[in-house]
């Protein structure tokens, strides 16, 4: 199954302070407000709830989801209500962080982006509760929003994200399940949320329905490109930059796009080796690196990289509904940056 055949199977059509990307320059003044709002929102008289939250914030990240909401709102209407934009952007990052905490528990991850995870520091019980706390705070913040459509979009997206994670977990260890469900999984766990952030930014700016739909599709395609780039980094990234060892997804029983493509090109012996690595916790790091090298050598990595370019082009095509502005240019730059990132 080649890259484009896999793409047609889809039913749907960064550390910020160290990043000089043009999109971040436009979003940074507003992301600074989001950072302050995050700290205010998670304040609690229960010290551990606050400590877990602040531990997650200190790990960094590009805040790409709140940035998408901010840029889409301002690209639609530069005079849009900033307070509403910041509230939604903050809520979106809280939902994202809650999902990361729960993911780390499910995957038994001890380090993320070079920082010890909450479950490694506080244990699974406290981490799950900490994730629940962040999610509750997100929807408490959303309760201030007077537009029920925004609450509906984000609530439905939270359901989709959970379904995507469940589908991923149920597919682990089965190549057939991954071949069938890959695009549904990455849409559910990553792309749909980015699409929702863009759509809600447009809704806050009171954009026409067609513009809201176009920006939702923009975010969806950026999300696909973002997740596939993660797939690429799992095969060929620098562990010192990405904060995890090469081939971690394979060791957890996850078949990413480069691996799925490689199955069509590897010789029978290497194909058996790749299939045997799926979910094999006993496989050594050297063996995993050897498999990654074979995936690269057969050309699968480049095919998968081309799919990210295709997704970015689909995303950019959706921006024709917007007037030229600093914020539209930032959205163009953001889509391009996603496929070129190294962390």
Secondary structure by P-SEA (a helix, b strand, c coil): ccaaaaaacccccccccccccaaaaaaaaaaaaaaaaaaaaacccaaaaaaaaaaaaaccccaaaaaaaaaaaaaacccccaaaaaaaaaaaaaaaaaaaaaaaaaaccccccccccccccccaaaaaaaaaaaaaaaaaaacccccaaaaaaaaaaaaaaaaaaaaaaaacccaaaaaacaaaaaaaaccaaaaaaaaaaaaaacccaaaaaaaaaaaaaaaaaaaaaaaaaaccccccccccccccccccccccaaaaaacccccaaaaaaaaaacccccccaaaaaaaaaaaaaaaaaaaaaaaaaaaaaaaaaacccccccaaaaaaaaaaaaaaaccc
